[in-house]
């Protein structure tokens, strides 16, 4: 029994942390706090989505202070807490704040699916009650602004994510110019998934939900809103050329951006290694009031 139990514990631990050691904060560092809340979403037919909200150290001690917000979208199949247990987000964030490399922000991690194996792409699907883009851009933003001391301006609001979440950040950000002053895509992609459950083979919807195509129409408003797009991709990622082509598009359209072509592939090794830089960029780009 003990051998079997050991194997089970090892498997559970590996799945939870993906082979990384469990996250730990350095002794003596002020720790961020993590709230777990539910957001009732009209866009999802009243579904109660579980959302993790990381508040910077000292949030409760300065009741007059307001903060920028960075929304973090997970990939698929995954959950929002992967940012915390695999991505080591809490410890990385605390270290950056303590070193003065980043300024305080509120970090928001919603759950982008009702069940582990249901792929939503963070998009507005043709099926009723599955308007995940609207959930993020309207219901979630409104709920966070109502509950926390946020700076209620697009210049102080960013959206980011890895893999499918990177695609979602681009797709939502391009559809809502000015709402998110910063868009970050970590190994995301720019062509919509062709699943009929999402877009029903509609060419118009596939184009609309493909950042590669939609960026042309969105460009004037993105430039007017001074939206900044920061993204990277591993050189061994199968979507590397897609990301490089998107960077060339942004250059041609005059949209402010930075693209990083990094060693690595489509794994948490890259996303975890790049987490500090992603947070530093967000801290520098977002308005702090």
N, C-alpha and C positions, 0 to 999 in steps of 0.2 A: 504493500500500500504506500509506504513512504516513497519508494521510487516513482510510482505513478503520480503521487501528489507533487513530487519535485518537478516532474516533466510538465504537469499542468501549470504549476506556478511559473516555470521558466517560459512556457508558451504564452501565458497571460502577460507576463512582464515584457517579453519581447514584442508582443502585439501592442501593448500600451506605449512603450518607449521606442519601438523600432530598432532595438539594439543599442540605443544610447543609454547612458546611466540616467537614473531618475533625476529630475531637476532639483538643484539645491541653490539657495541664496548664500552668497558669501557672508560670513559672520560679521555683524555690525552694520550691514547695509540697510537703510530704510526700505521697507517692503511695500510694494503696491498691494492693494486689496482687490479681490475679485468678487463682484456681486453676480449672483445667478438670478435672472428675472425672466418673466414671460411677457411676450408682446402679443396681444390679440390683434390679428391682421384681417381687416375687411377684404384685402386683396386675395387672401387665402381662405375665404368663406368662414372667417371667425376662428381659424386655427390659432392655437396658442403656441408660439414658437419660443423655444428655450434660447436665451441669449446670455452670454458671459460678458461682463463689463469690468474692465480693469481700470481702477482709479489710481492716480499717482500718489506716492507718499505725501501726506500733508493735506490731502483733499478735504478732510473733515475739519482741519485746523484753520482754514482760510475761507470762511463762508462767503466772502465777497468776490472771490477769484473765479473767473470763468476760463474754460479750457478748450482748445481745439480737439477735434475728434477724428480718429482714424478707424474706419470700418474694415475689418479683416474677413475675407471670404475663404472658406476652406475648399479643398478639392473634392474629388469623388473617386471611390467611396471613402468617406471620412466624416468626422464630427468636428465641431468648433474647438473642443478641448484639445485637439491635436496640436494647436498652437501652443498650448501650455505644457503638455507632457512630452511631445516629441520636439517641438520647436524651442522649448526652454524659454519661452517669451518673458515670463515673469522675472527670471534671473537676469536675462540679457537687458531688459528694460531698466531694472533697478541699477545695474552696473553702469549703464550709459548715463542715467540721471546723476548718480553719485560722482561720476567722473566729469560731469559738466559737458558731455558730448551731445546730449539731447535735452530738450526742455520738456516740461510736463505736458502730457496729452492724456485724453481718455481713449482707451482702446476697446472697440466693440466687436464681439465675435458671435454672430448669429448662426443658427442652424439652418442650412439651406435645403433640407429635405425632411419629409415626414418619417421616412424609414431609411435604414442604412444603404440599401441597394437601389433606391429610387433616384434616378438621375434627373435633376431639374435644370442643370446648366445655369442656375440663377437667372432664368429667362422667363418672360411671359409666354406660357404655353397656350396652345389652342384649346386645351381642356379646361372647363370651368374650375375656378378655385385654385388655380396653379399659376398665379401671377406673381412669380418670385421677384422679378425686377421691381414691380410696383411695391411689393412688400418692403424691399430694401430702401428704395428711393423715397417712398412716402411714409409707410406705416412705421418702419423702424426708426428712420430719422426723426419723425415727429415724436415718437415715444421717448427716444433718448433726449431730445431737446426739452421735452416736458418734465422729465424725471431728474435730469442732471444739469449741472451748471456749465452748459456748453456755450461757446461763441457761435451764435446762430447765423452763420454766414458761410457761403460757399468757399470763401478764401481760407476758412478755418476748418474745412471739412475735407477729408481724403478718403479714398476707397482703394483697397489693395487686396491681393489674394494670390494663392499659388495654384498652378495647374488650371483646373476648371474655374477656380476662384479668380485666377488672373484673367481668364477670358471674361468671367462675369464682371469683374471690375472695369475692364475696357468697355464691354457692351453697355453696362449701366451708365458709366461715365460719359460715353459718347451720346447716349440717348438723352442725357440730362445735363447739357453744358451749363456751367455756372453753379450747379449744385455741389459739385465736388471739384475743388480747385486743384487737387492732386489726384492722379490716377497712377497706381503702381501695379504692374503685372509681373509676377514671378513665374517664369516658365509657362506663361499662358499661351493661348492660341488665338487666331484672328478669323477663323472660318467656322461658321455655325455647324453644330452637330445636325446630321440629317435625320435623326430619329423622328418618325411620323407622330409619335406621342407629343412631341414638342411643337413642330411647325407644320405637320401634315403635308409635307412635300411641296408646300407653297414656295415658289421661287421668290416671291416678293418678301415673305417673312424670312427666308434664308438669307437674302441679301441684307435686309434690315438688321438682322441679328448677327451679321458678320462684320466685325470692326474693320476688316480689310476693305469692305465696300462702303460701309456707313461713314467712315471717317471723311470721305470726300464731301458728303453733304453736311456733315457736322463741323467741318473745318472753320468756316467763318465765325460761328458762335464760339467754338473753342478758342480761337485767337482773340475774340472780343472779351471773353471771360478770363483770358490769360491762364488757361488750364495748362498744367505741366504734367507730362507723362514720363514716368521713370520705369524702365523695365529691363529685364535681363533674361537670358536663356543659356543653358549649358551647351557647350559646343557639340556634345554627343547626343543632345536631345533630338528626337525625330522632327520636332517643330523649329529647329534652329533656323533653317532657311526662311521659314514663314516669318519669324521674328525679325530677321535681318531685312526682309522685304518691307515689313511694316515700318521699320526705322527709316528706310529710304523714302517711303510714302510721306511720313511725318516731315522729313526734311524738305521734300518738294512742296508740301502744303504750307510750310512756314509755321508749324505747330511746335512750340517749345517742348523739348524732350531730351532724354539721355538714354541710350541703349548700351548695355554691357553684355559682352559675349564672353561667358565665363567657362573655365575648365569644369567639366562635370556633366551630369546627365539629369534625367527627370526624377530626382530623388530628394528625400529629406536631408541628405548630406549637404546638398547645395543650398536648399532653402534655409536650413539652420545656419550654415556658414554665412549666408548673406543677410540674415535677420538684423544684425546690428546696423549694417549699412542702410537697409531699407528703413529702419526706424529713425536713423540720423537724417536721412533725406526728408522724411515726412516732417520731422521736427523743424527742419530748416525751411521747408516750403510753406507750411501752414502758418496762418496768422495767429499770433498769440495775444492779440488785443492791444 
